[in-house]
Every structure is written in structure tokens, then in C-alpha cells.
Amino acid sequence: MSKEAITKSFRLIDGREVIIETGKLATQADGSVVVKMGDTMLLATVVSNKEPKENVDFLPLSVDYQEKYAATGRFPGGFFKREARPSEYEILIARLVDRALRPLFPSDYHSETQVLITLISGDKNTMPDGLAALAASSAISVSDIPFGGPISEVRVGRLNGEFVINPNVEDIENLDIDIMVAATMDNIMMVEGVMKEISEEEMLEALKFAHEAIKPQCQAQIELAEMVEKAKTKREYCHEEKDEALKEIIRKETYDKIYEVAKRGTAKHERAEAFAKIKEEYIASLSEEERDEKASLIGRYYHDVEKEAVRRLILDEKTRLDGRKLDQIRPIWTEVDYLPATHGSAIFTRGETQALCSITLGTKLDEQTIDGAVLEGKNNFILHYNFPPFSVGEARFMRGTSRREVGHGNLALRALKQVMPSSEDNPYTVRIISDILESNGSSSMATVCAGTLALMDAGVKISKPVSGIAMGLITDEGLQKYSILSDILGDEDHLGDMDFKVTGTRDGITACQMDIKVDGLSHEILKEALEQAKEGRLHILNEMEKTLKEPRKDYKPHVPRIEKITIPKEFIGAVIGPGGKVIQQIQAETNSTIIIEEVGDFGVIDIMSTSKETSDEVKRRIKAITAIPEVDEVYLGTVKNITNFGAFIEILPGKEGLLHISEINWEHIKDVESVLKPGDKVKVKLIEVDTRTGKLKLSRKVLLPRPDKK
């Protein structure tokens, strides 16, 4: 007999029912739920240790998302045939959930906490990412873990001018707005997505629509938690030692000094050294016993004072750590074609942030294979973002691609994808590598700018240049006073209340990413931030265009050339040949790469070579194979076989005709071998095609002068 579950349900705007179930699966976790929509089911669990980690002053939260291949009736690829490390798609979903949840745990809660979300049943036409945060938040809500939620997250799309919530997989390609929005009942917490050059007003409309859809989902979680006994009383905890007297002393001794340093408008490392010196001077004033006993508290309280001083400087004096005005962009310099052996390259430097981008153009064989439980296919546009430790003056082990690198690279990829040419105008698989060489504020937006310039340097026919900017926000209590910052520094990101990245062309927004750390942010402030971001984006575009305004007319000389031709579908086999013999021979003899795909009633052939002459030779051979013999046409054929009644001549690849002995010469000949032998080249005319058998009849004598009759 199955265990009775506690359930709560609600319906999306289009009538689809969503059910949240708890108390049936994974009951030893602190909280667990199953979220169902149609045949799609997500299991979410949360466990938080009762005791905090030692010497930790932050929340050690980990969020993981995994799709079981069995959920959609599939086997994993690879040798081991089991789920392994998370795919980039799974990492991106986990990051979306993490960013929405993390700000809502109490700041003094330091127990190691793990949230796991698993797709256990999947409908191929339902994207599970729109339900992942709902499942995670529900699991926390039915637990005794302290939490400032609930939250939920929805995918908002615009299809044919109408907003939709959690659109089907088949509709996603047709959306002109596709964003993920997370929110509590009262506040938007996180936004990320792509758009096809929409206006700032359209962006705000999408956010409002999303928030209205999220509110009932939060209410359902509240009502579910009221039905669960454990969730009615949240656990008590004491994870931080406090010393209010020490806090006040540190503030009194250091605040004015920090404020004065902040006002100087210095560079990153100079400023950091000055702040560190103030802290060291205070610590030096203490006894050795006090230093050892209060070390962790001193570090925490000094950080709080530094944060307060910097925020007050920005709010009260409308000036920033590097001396800029609130809407001022740091100096920009750019360069293209910096790496002569690559297919395209660019440097973009903005203040103390620098990205070096390179382009590689490849064939269909270089496409990325997507092999997920829900999503499958090919990807011919790839962007890899690398953030080495030297970019921030640090030395640390390189342990593979981080989740942050995956997330930042994905944002830049989606920003640029909106302006990439169609496959007809761009036969290449395109890979962008962005190496961050310096970082102090929004290296992902530097990647967008450097990526745009590198694509144009490579001759990729993007429709318009794209630039990106990171916006920040500093507020006081109650949002009575606020400052919106353009082109934020790393410190301003860390100490601020919002990180809002916006990319776009001159005609509209192509992508965005927003994390909000303050309650009650109004649509008016968001609107003002978007307008200020637009001004900044256009300024950056103007600076970029001083170096390169549009794609180069042609590719670099060392770029392999790809030409595309189409043939009737029935000739694909002839071009490939038995066991691939024909196509392999052409590739070997011409030093080219040939890729054939069946598309509808045609075969689409990509010819990749190093010269026009090679491409022309490949095309000539393919056209010869696919040509249809025509009566009265003259061909230079090859003698393939000799018989006592004539010779078989190959006039086109794979197409032979009979040259009868009577059609060789006007004069009578005794035997064929006296005139022709295998391998000879001979001009012949096609004089007849047998309508019943398709056999070809050839003549040589009609091309020779006829002797005078006696």
C-alpha cells in the first residue's frame, strides 16, 4: 500500500495543472517534494546540517540539477552508459536556482546546505527548467530550515505578440523574448534571458507578466507548508559570535579613514592596499591576545564598515571608488587582428577589464553534439569563456571549467547569437574563445564586445554589432535614496544591491542577466536603470566602431573556404559511391573535405578547401557524377572494356554507353582492338537512349570526316 502524500496544486495561465507533492518520497531529507506538470516530474530535496561549519562566515550552499536519461526513455551516451558530470545545460539550470535562493537565507546562517533537483520523468515537449526553482523552494518551504521565501521561477516567452508562461519546446525557437524570471510574492530576485532586439518598455512588460504568474506559485507553497507539521516551526540556530562593543570600536577607529581613501578615486590594487593598511593599523593597536581571540570578528566587522563607507560615499556625494560620475564609462581601447594566425581576433579593454577573443571557423564535422535527456541536436555556434586566476592578480590551482565560467560564457553566447547570420550566409561552425586577461567589473560584457569585434574581423556577416554593460545599484533603508551605476567595478558589484547586465544593438536588447539583493525594487527604478544602460551601451558601441564598424568583406587568406552546392537526392549514393569509395577518392585527390547531408528532396554538399581551384575541381567532379546524359551531346569518354562487338565507354562517372564496332569508323574495321584499347580517351556523341532499358548508344564516326563516296 503506497504512502499517502500531501499535495497542493495550481494552474498556469493556459490551464495546465501543476501539482506539488510532499511526504511520499525521500522523507529522510529535511525537505523533499515532487513537482508534476503533465508527464514531467521533478524531485527536489534539501538537507542542512544542524551545526555550522567551523571558521565559516558565509552560507555553504550547493545547488545541483540533474536529468536522468531514464526520465525520457533514453540511454546516456559514452562508454559507461550512466549519468556522469553535469552537462553545461544542467549547470546553467542549477545556477539559475542558486542565484534565486541564496539571498533569501539569513545572513548569519552558516550550516552546510545542499539542494538537489532531479528530473525523474520527462515529457519531450516540456522544458523542466521552468519548474526547477519551484521544486527547490517548495522543498525548503516544507522543511524546518530558516528561509526568507518562498520563491518561484517561470520562463516567459512572447509568441506571435502574446506572452506565454513556460512555453513548449516546439515553440521556443519562434519566441522573440525568452527569459527566466525568479521572484518572491513581493519582489523580483533574478532575471536571465535572450531577446530579439526588444525595447526597454517591452522588457519591463515581460517582467511584470512573469511576476504576476509567480505569485500564485508562491501562495501554493505557503499553503502547502501550512499542511506540513515540520515546516510550522523553523529550527533555532546561533552561528555567529557577536560583540557589539567591538563592532562599534572598529567603526569609530576606521570609518573616516576608509571614507577618505574611497574618495581619492584610485585604481583597484592601490585602493585595496590602502584599505588593508587601515585594517592592519587597527590590528596593530591591539594586544596579541586580542588579535588571536577576535581575529574572525575583526575581519567581519571591518568588512561591514568598509561596505558602509563606500555605499555612503556613492549615495551622499554621487562619486565612485575610481572617481567617476555615476553614469560615466571607463576609458575603452580596442584592437582587431591581434593574433595573425587565427581566423579572427580582437582585444577589448575597458578600464581594468580586458578580454582577448579569437575565432575559429570549421565545418559541420566540428559542430557540438547536444545529447541530453530532453534536448538533443547540433550546435554550430560555440563560445568558451576562460577566467584564469592571474586576471585578478591571484595564484590558485586550475581545476577545470568553473560553473561561473559556464554561466558567463552562456550569457555572452546568447547575446551574440541573436545577430549571427543564417546557415545560408554562414556555412561555418563558429567557435569563440574569450580569455579574460584582466578583471575588475563585468568580464562577461567585455566578452560580448570583444566577441563582436572578433566576429567582424573574421568576416562573419553578423547583422549588427552588439555591446554590453553591467549596471549596479546602491540604496539606503526604505529605498528613499538610490544611485544607479553604469559600468560597475568589482567592488561595486560585491557591495551593491543589484547586478544588471544588458547587451544589445543600436535597435534593441539581445540578452540580459539581473540579480537583485534588495527588497521592494520598483519598476520605476528598473526603468531608469534600463534607460541608463541603453546610453552606456550606445557609448560603448561608438567606441568599438572607431576600430571596426562592420564585418570584413572577405575571410582571412588562411581561412579554409566552404562552398555549398545542392544535388537531387537520388544522386547522393552516386557521389558517395560503394562504401564511400567515390567521395573518399575525390577528397584524397583534391585535398578537400566534403560533407553531404540529406535535406528534403536534395543533397546539400559542403566543400571545404584551401583554394578556389580546388573547390572548382571538386564541383566539376560532382557535377559530372550528377549530370544526366543528353542525346546529341559530345563527351570525352574513357574506354572501360573491349568486346568483339564494340567498346564500353564511360562518358560520365558511373555512366557507360556502348560504342558499337560499326560506329567506330566510317570504314569497316576487322576488330575493335585495332583502334581502341582500355584506358584510351575518346570523343563520342550520344546518339540514342533506349527508353525501355536506359542503355546509351554512342558513335565516334559521326565526329569524324566522312570519306567521299566513290
C-alpha positions in Angstrom: 0.0 0.0 0.0 1.5 3.3 -1.1 2.1 6.1 1.4 -0.4 9.0 1.4 1.1 12.2 0.1 0.3 15.9 1.0 -0.4 17.8 -2.2 -1.2 21.3 -3.4 -2.0 22.3 -7.0 -2.4 25.4 -9.1 -2.9 26.1 -12.8 -0.8 28.1 -15.2 -2.5 30.9 -17.2 -3.1 28.5 -20.1 -4.9 26.0 -17.8 -2.1 23.4 -17.4 -2.1 22.0 -13.8 1.0 21.9 -11.6 0.9 19.6 -8.5 3.4 19.9 -5.6 3.6 16.7 -3.5 5.4 16.0 -0.3 5.6 13.3 2.4 5.9 10.4 -0.1 9.5 10.3 -1.4 12.8 11.0 0.2 11.4 11.5 3.7 14.8 11.4 5.5 15.8 14.7 3.8 15.0 17.8 5.8 12.6 18.7 3.0 11.5 16.9 -0.2 8.8 17.4 -2.9 7.8 16.1 -6.2 6.6 18.7 -8.7 4.4 17.4 -11.6 3.2 19.0 -14.8 1.7 16.5 -17.2 4.3 13.7 -17.6 7.1 15.8 -16.3 8.2 15.2 -12.7 11.0 16.8 -10.7 12.2 15.5 -7.3 13.8 18.2 -5.1 15.4 17.6 -1.7 17.2 19.8 0.8 19.4 18.9 3.7 21.1 21.3 6.0 23.5 20.3 8.8 22.4 21.1 12.3 25.8 22.6 13.2 27.6 25.3 11.2 31.0 24.7 9.6 33.9 25.9 11.7 35.5 29.2 10.8 33.0 30.0 8.1 31.2 33.3 7.9 29.0 32.6 4.9 26.4 30.1 3.8 28.0 27.0 2.3 25.1 26.3 -0.1 25.3 24.0 -3.1 22.6 23.6 -5.7 22.7 20.8 -8.3 20.3 19.8 -11.1 20.4 16.5 -12.9 18.3 14.9 -15.6 18.0 11.1 -15.5 18.0 9.7 -19.1 15.5 7.1 -18.0 13.1 10.0 -17.4 12.6 10.2 -21.2 13.3 6.6 -22.0 16.9 7.1 -23.3 20.3 5.6 -22.6 23.2 8.0 -21.8 25.9 8.2 -24.5 29.5 7.3 -23.9 31.3 4.1 -22.8 29.9 3.7 -19.3 26.3 4.3 -20.2 25.5 6.2 -16.9 25.0 9.8 -15.9 28.3 11.4 -15.2 29.4 15.0 -14.5 26.7 17.6 -15.2 26.3 19.0 -18.7 26.5 22.7 -19.3 22.7 22.8 -19.6 22.4 21.2 -16.2 24.9 23.6 -14.7 23.0 26.6 -16.1 19.7 25.5 -14.6 21.4 24.9 -11.2 22.9 28.4 -11.4 19.5 29.9 -12.1 18.1 28.3 -9.0 21.1 29.0 -6.8 21.0 32.7 -7.7 17.3 33.0 -6.8 17.6 31.0 -3.5 20.9 32.2 -2.0 19.9 35.8 -1.0 16.9 34.6 1.0 18.7 32.6 3.6 19.5 34.5 6.8 22.9 36.3 6.6 24.0 34.7 9.9 23.1 31.1 8.9 26.2 29.1 8.1 25.2 25.4 8.1 26.3 23.5 5.0 23.1 23.2 2.9 22.6 21.1 -0.2 19.7 21.3 -2.7 19.3 18.6 -5.3 16.8 18.7 -8.1 16.4 15.7 -10.3 14.3 15.1 -13.4 12.7 11.7 -12.8 10.1 11.8 -15.6 10.1 13.9 -18.7 7.8 14.9 -21.5 9.9 15.7 -24.6 7.8 18.8 -25.2 8.0 20.3 -21.7 11.1 22.2 -20.6 11.8 21.3 -17.0 13.9 24.3 -16.2 10.8 26.4 -15.6 9.8 24.1 -12.7 13.2 23.6 -11.1 13.2 26.6 -8.8 9.6 26.0 -7.8 10.6 22.4 -6.8 13.7 23.6 -4.8 11.8 26.4 -3.0 9.0 24.0 -2.1 11.4 21.5 -0.6 12.9 24.2 1.6 9.4 25.6 2.5 8.2 22.2 3.8 11.4 21.8 5.9 12.4 23.5 9.2 15.3 25.3 7.6 15.1 29.1 8.0 14.3 30.7 4.7 13.0 34.1 3.5 11.0 32.6 0.7 9.1 31.0 -0.9 10.2 31.9 -4.4 9.4 30.5 -7.8 10.7 30.9 -11.3 9.0 30.9 -14.7 10.1 31.0 -18.3 8.4 33.9 -20.1 8.2 33.9 -23.8 6.5 36.1 -26.4 5.0 34.1 -29.2 3.2 35.9 -32.1 3.0 39.1 -29.9 1.4 37.3 -26.9 3.2 36.5 -23.6 3.2 32.8 -22.5 4.4 31.1 -19.4 6.7 28.0 -19.6 6.2 27.6 -23.4 6.5 24.1 -25.0 9.8 23.0 -26.5 8.4 23.2 -30.1 7.5 26.9 -29.6 10.9 28.1 -28.1 12.6 28.7 -31.5 9.8 31.0 -32.5 9.9 33.3 -29.4 11.2 36.8 -29.7 11.5 37.1 -25.9 12.8 34.1 -23.9 13.6 34.9 -20.3 13.7 33.2 -16.9 12.4 35.2 -14.0 12.5 34.3 -10.3 10.6 36.2 -7.6 9.0 36.1 -4.2 5.5 37.2 -3.6 6.7 40.8 -3.4 10.0 41.2 -5.3 11.7 40.1 -8.5 15.0 38.4 -7.5 16.7 37.2 -10.7 16.3 37.6 -14.5 18.2 35.9 -17.3 17.3 35.5 -21.0 17.5 36.5 -24.6 15.5 38.8 -26.8 15.4 39.7 -30.5 16.3 43.4 -30.2 13.4 44.5 -28.0 12.8 47.8 -26.3 13.3 48.6 -22.7 9.5 49.0 -22.3 8.9 45.5 -23.7 11.4 44.2 -21.3 9.5 45.7 -18.3 6.2 44.3 -19.6 7.7 40.8 -19.7 8.9 41.2 -16.1 5.5 42.3 -14.9 3.8 39.5 -16.7 6.2 37.0 -15.1 5.8 38.3 -11.6 2.0 38.0 -11.8 2.4 34.4 -12.9 4.8 33.7 -10.0 2.6 35.0 -7.2 0.1 32.1 -7.2 3.0 29.6 -7.2 4.4 31.2 -4.1 1.0 31.2 -2.5 0.6 27.4 -3.2 3.9 26.8 -1.4 2.8 28.8 1.6 -0.4 26.8 1.8 1.5 23.5 1.4 3.9 24.4 4.2 0.9 25.1 6.5 -0.1 21.5 5.9 3.3 20.1 7.0 3.9 19.9 10.7 7.8 20.1 10.5 7.5 23.4 8.5 5.5 25.2 11.1 8.5 25.7 13.5 11.8 26.7 11.9 14.9 25.5 13.6 16.7 27.7 16.1 20.4 28.5 15.5 23.3 30.6 16.6 26.0 30.6 14.0 27.7 33.9 14.7 29.5 35.1 17.7 28.7 38.8 18.3 30.5 41.6 20.0 28.6 44.9 19.6 31.2 46.8 21.6 34.0 45.6 19.3 31.9 46.4 16.2 31.4 50.0 17.4 35.0 50.5 18.3 36.1 49.3 14.8 33.6 51.6 13.2 34.8 54.6 15.3 38.5 53.9 14.6 38.3 53.1 10.8 35.2 54.6 9.2 36.6 58.1 8.5 39.9 56.7 7.2 38.1 54.3 4.9 35.9 57.1 3.6 38.8 59.3 2.8 40.6 56.5 0.9 37.4 55.8 -1.0 37.1 59.5 -2.0 40.6 59.5 -3.7 39.4 57.8 -6.8 42.3 55.3 -7.0 43.0 52.2 -9.1 41.9 48.7 -7.8 45.2 47.5 -6.3 46.2 50.8 -4.8 42.8 51.1 -3.2 42.9 47.5 -1.9 46.4 48.1 -0.3 45.2 51.3 1.3 42.1 49.6 2.8 44.3 46.7 4.0 46.7 49.1 5.7 43.9 50.7 7.7 42.9 47.3 8.9 46.5 46.4 9.8 47.0 49.6 11.7 43.9 48.9 13.8 45.0 45.3 14.5 48.5 46.5 15.4 46.9 48.6 18.2 45.5 45.5 19.9 47.3 43.1 22.2 48.5 39.8 20.8 45.8 38.0 22.9 43.0 40.3 21.5 44.3 39.8 17.9 44.1 36.0 18.2 40.8 35.9 20.1 38.9 38.4 17.9 40.5 37.7 14.5 37.4 36.5 12.7 35.2 39.2 14.3 37.6 41.9 13.3 37.6 40.7 9.7 33.8 40.6 9.5 33.2 44.0 11.2 35.9 45.7 9.2 34.3 44.5 6.0 30.9 45.8 7.2 32.5 49.3 7.9 34.2 49.3 4.5 30.9 48.4 2.9 29.0 51.1 4.8 31.6 53.8 4.0 31.7 53.1 0.2 27.9 53.0 0.0 27.5 56.3 1.8 30.1 57.9 -0.5 28.2 56.9 -3.5 24.8 57.8 -2.1 25.7 61.1 -0.5 28.4 62.5 -2.8 27.4 60.8 -6.0 31.0 59.8 -6.6 32.6 56.4 -7.0 35.7 54.5 -5.9 37.6 55.3 -9.1 36.4 58.9 -9.1 33.9 58.5 -11.9 30.4 60.0 -12.1 27.5 57.6 -11.7 26.8 57.2 -15.4 30.4 57.5 -16.6 32.0 54.7 -18.6 35.7 53.8 -18.0 38.2 54.5 -20.9 38.0 52.0 -23.7 40.5 50.9 -26.2 40.1 48.1 -28.8 42.2 46.3 -31.4 41.5 43.7 -34.1 43.6 41.2 -36.0 45.9 41.0 -33.0 46.5 37.2 -33.5 47.6 36.9 -37.1 47.3 33.0 -37.3 43.8 32.8 -36.0 40.7 33.2 -38.2 39.8 36.4 -36.4 40.7 38.1 -33.1 40.1 41.2 -31.0 41.1 42.9 -27.7 38.5 44.8 -25.8 39.8 46.8 -22.8 37.5 48.9 -20.5 39.3 50.3 -17.5 40.9 47.4 -15.6 38.9 44.7 -17.5 40.3 43.1 -20.6 39.1 40.3 -22.9 41.1 38.7 -25.8 38.8 36.9 -28.2 39.7 34.6 -31.0 37.6 33.0 -33.7 37.9 29.6 -35.3 35.8 28.7 -38.4 35.2 25.0 -39.0 32.9 22.6 -40.9 29.8 20.6 -39.9 32.2 18.0 -38.5 33.1 20.5 -35.8 29.6 21.0 -34.6 28.9 20.4 -30.9 26.6 17.4 -30.2 23.9 18.0 -27.7 22.9 14.7 -26.0 20.6 15.5 -23.1 17.6 13.6 -21.6 15.3 16.3 -23.0 17.3 18.3 -25.5 19.2 16.7 -28.5 20.7 18.1 -31.6 23.7 20.0 -33.0 25.1 23.4 -32.2 27.2 25.3 -34.8 27.9 28.4 -32.6 30.1 27.9 -29.6 31.6 30.4 -27.1 34.1 29.4 -24.4 34.9 31.9 -21.6 38.0 31.4 -19.5 38.8 33.3 -16.3 42.4 32.5 -15.3 43.5 33.5 -11.8 46.1 36.0 -13.0 43.3 38.2 -14.3 42.7 39.3 -10.7 46.3 39.0 -9.5 45.8 35.7 -7.8 47.7 32.3 -7.8 45.5 29.2 -7.5 45.1 25.8 -8.9 43.4 25.4 -12.3 40.8 22.7 -11.7 38.8 22.7 -14.9 36.0 24.9 -16.1 34.1 26.5 -13.2 30.3 27.0 -13.1 30.9 30.7 -13.2 32.8 30.4 -16.5 30.0 28.3 -17.9 27.4 30.9 -16.9 29.3 33.9 -18.1 30.1 32.2 -21.4 26.5 31.3 -21.9 25.3 34.9 -21.4 27.8 36.2 -24.0 26.9 33.4 -26.4 23.2 34.2 -26.2 23.8 37.9 -26.6 25.8 37.3 -29.9 23.6 34.5 -31.2 20.8 37.0 -32.0 22.9 38.7 -34.7 24.6 35.6 -36.2 23.9 35.0 -39.9 21.8 32.2 -41.2 23.4 28.9 -42.4 22.9 30.1 -46.0 25.0 33.1 -45.3 27.4 31.4 -42.9 28.4 27.8 -43.8 30.9 27.6 -40.9 30.8 26.2 -37.4 32.0 29.2 -35.4 33.9 28.9 -32.1 34.7 32.0 -30.0 37.3 31.7 -27.2 37.3 34.6 -24.7 40.3 34.7 -22.4 39.9 37.3 -19.6 43.4 38.8 -19.1 42.3 41.5 -16.5 39.2 41.7 -14.5 37.6 44.5 -12.4 33.9 44.5 -13.3 31.9 42.6 -15.8 34.2 40.5 -17.9 31.2 38.8 -19.5 30.2 42.1 -21.0 33.8 42.6 -22.2 33.5 39.2 -23.8 30.4 40.4 -25.7 32.2 43.4 -27.0 35.4 41.6 -27.9 33.4 38.8 -29.4 31.6 41.2 -31.7 34.8 42.8 -32.9 36.5 39.4 -33.4 33.5 38.0 -35.5 33.6 41.1 -37.7 37.4 40.8 -38.0 36.9 37.2 -39.2 34.5 38.2 -41.9 31.4 36.6 -40.2 28.4 38.5 -41.5 26.7 39.4 -38.3 23.7 41.6 -38.8 24.7 44.3 -36.3 27.4 44.9 -33.7 26.5 44.1 -30.1 27.8 45.7 -26.9 27.2 45.0 -23.3 27.2 46.9 -20.0 26.9 46.0 -16.3 24.8 48.2 -14.1 24.8 48.5 -10.4 22.5 50.0 -7.7 23.2 51.4 -4.2 20.2 52.1 -1.9 19.6 53.2 1.6 17.0 51.8 4.0 13.5 52.0 2.6 14.8 53.0 -0.9 14.4 56.7 0.0 17.7 57.4 -1.7 19.4 55.4 -4.5 22.2 55.7 -7.1 22.3 53.8 -10.3 25.8 53.0 -11.5 27.0 52.4 -15.1 29.9 50.1 -15.9 30.3 48.8 -12.3 33.6 47.8 -10.7 34.1 44.5 -8.9 33.8 46.2 -5.5 30.6 47.9 -6.5 29.2 44.6 -7.6 30.2 43.0 -4.3 28.9 45.8 -2.1 25.9 46.8 -4.1 22.2 45.8 -4.2 21.9 44.9 -7.9 24.0 43.5 -10.7 22.2 44.1 -14.0 23.9 43.1 -17.3 22.3 44.3 -20.5 23.5 43.6 -24.1 22.1 44.9 -27.4 22.5 46.5 -30.7 21.5 50.1 -31.5 18.0 48.8 -32.2 17.3 46.8 -29.0 18.2 44.4 -26.2 19.5 40.9 -27.2 20.2 39.5 -23.7 20.2 40.3 -20.0 21.1 39.0 -16.6 20.0 40.5 -13.3 20.5 39.6 -9.7 18.7 41.8 -7.1 19.8 41.7 -3.4 17.3 44.3 -2.0 13.6 44.1 -1.3 11.0 46.3 -2.9 12.8 47.4 -6.0 10.3 49.4 -8.0 9.6 49.2 -11.7 10.4 52.9 -11.9 14.0 52.2 -10.7 14.3 49.3 -13.1 13.1 51.5 -15.9 15.6 54.2 -15.0 18.4 51.6 -14.9 17.4 50.2 -18.3 17.5 53.7 -19.9 20.8 54.5 -18.3 22.1 51.1 -19.5 21.0 52.0 -23.1 23.0 55.2 -23.0 26.0 53.3 -21.8 25.7 50.5 -24.4 25.5 53.1 -27.2 28.6 54.9 -25.9 30.5 51.6 -25.9 29.3 50.8 -29.4 30.6 54.2 -30.6 34.0 53.4 -29.1 34.0 49.9 -30.7 33.1 51.3 -34.2 36.2 53.5 -34.1 38.2 50.3 -34.7 35.8 48.3 -36.9 32.2 49.2 -38.0 31.1 46.2 -40.0 32.3 42.7 -40.9 35.2 42.5 -43.3 34.2 41.8 -46.9 36.1 38.5 -47.1 37.6 35.9 -44.8 41.3 35.9 -44.0 43.5 34.3 -46.7 44.3 31.3 -44.4 40.7 30.5 -43.6 39.5 27.3 -45.3 36.9 28.1 -47.9 33.5 26.4 -47.8 31.2 26.3 -50.8 27.8 24.9 -50.7 26.1 23.1 -53.7 22.9 21.1 -53.9 22.1 18.0 -55.9 19.0 15.9 -56.4 18.5 13.4 -53.5 18.7 10.4 -55.8 22.4 11.2 -56.7 23.7 11.2 -53.1 24.5 7.5 -53.3 26.4 8.0 -56.6 28.5 10.8 -55.1 29.3 8.7 -52.0 30.0 5.6 -54.0 30.1 2.0 -52.8 31.5 2.0 -49.2 32.3 5.7 -49.7 34.8 4.9 -52.4 33.9 7.8 -54.8 33.8 10.6 -52.2 37.0 9.4 -50.5 38.8 9.3 -53.8 37.8 12.9 -54.6 38.9 14.1 -51.2 42.2 12.3 -51.4 43.0 13.6 -54.9 41.9 17.2 -54.3 43.0 17.5 -50.6 39.5 18.7 -49.6 36.8 17.9 -47.1 33.3 17.0 -48.4 30.2 16.7 -46.2 26.8 15.6 -47.6 23.5 16.0 -45.8 20.1 15.0 -47.0 17.7 17.9 -46.6 14.2 17.3 -48.0 14.4 16.4 -51.7 18.0 17.5 -52.0 21.5 16.6 -51.0 23.3 19.6 -49.5 27.1 19.4 -50.1 29.7 21.5 -48.2 33.1 21.6 -49.9 35.9 22.8 -47.7 39.2 23.5 -49.3 42.2 25.8 -49.2 41.8 27.4 -52.7 39.2 28.3 -55.3 40.9 26.0 -57.8 40.4 23.0 -55.5 36.7 23.9 -54.9 36.1 24.3 -58.6 37.7 20.8 -59.3 35.5 19.2 -56.7 32.4 20.9 -58.0 33.3 19.8 -61.6 33.6 16.1 -60.5 30.4 16.2 -58.5 28.5 17.8 -61.4 29.9 15.2 -63.7 28.6 12.4 -61.4 25.1 14.1 -61.1 24.8 15.1 -64.7 22.1 13.4 -66.9 23.4 12.2 -70.3 21.8 14.1 -73.1 21.3 12.9 -76.7 23.4 14.8 -79.3 25.9 15.9 -76.6 29.6 15.1 -77.2 31.6 13.6 -74.3 35.3 12.8 -73.7 34.9 9.3 -72.5 37.2 6.5 -71.2 37.3 3.1 -72.7 36.4 0.7 -69.9 36.0 -2.6 -71.7 36.5 -4.2 -75.2 34.3 -6.8 -76.7 34.1 -8.4 -80.2 31.1 -6.3 -81.0 32.3 -2.9 -79.7 33.6 -1.0 -76.7 32.0 0.3 -73.5 32.8 3.9 -72.9 32.4 5.8 -69.6 31.1 9.2 -70.6 30.2 10.4 -67.1 31.2 9.0 -63.7 29.2 5.7 -63.3 27.5 6.1 -66.7 28.7 3.9 -69.6 27.4 3.5 -73.1 28.1 1.1 -76.0 30.2 2.2 -78.9 29.3 -0.5 -81.4 32.0 -1.6 -83.8 30.0 -0.2 -86.7 30.1 3.3 -85.0 33.8 3.5 -84.5 34.9 4.4 -88.1 33.2 5.1 -91.4 35.4 2.4 -92.9 34.9 -1.3 -91.9 37.3 -2.4 -89.2 38.3 -6.0 -88.6 38.4 -5.8 -84.8 37.9 -3.2 -82.1 41.4 -3.7 -80.6 43.0 -2.4 -83.8 41.6 1.1 -83.0 40.9 1.2 -79.2 42.3 -0.3 -76.0 41.1 0.0 -72.3 42.0 3.3 -70.8 42.0 5.3 -74.0 40.3 8.7 -74.0 37.9 9.0 -76.9 35.4 11.7 -78.1 32.0 10.2 -78.7 28.5 11.5 -79.3 25.4 10.2 -77.5 23.0 9.2 -80.4 20.3 7.4 -78.6 18.9 6.4 -75.2 16.8 3.3 -75.1 13.5 4.4 -73.5 12.9 0.9 -72.1 16.2 -0.1 -70.7 18.0 3.3 -70.4 21.0 1.9 -72.3 23.2 4.5 -74.0 24.2 4.2 -77.7 27.4 6.1 -78.7 29.0 7.0 -82.0 32.6 8.0 -82.8 32.4 8.1 -86.5 29.8 10.9 -86.7 32.5 13.1 -85.2 35.0 12.1 -88.0 35.1 13.5 -91.5 33.1 11.2 -93.8 35.1 9.8 -96.7 33.9 10.7 -100.2 31.7 8.1 -101.8 33.1 6.5 -105.0 
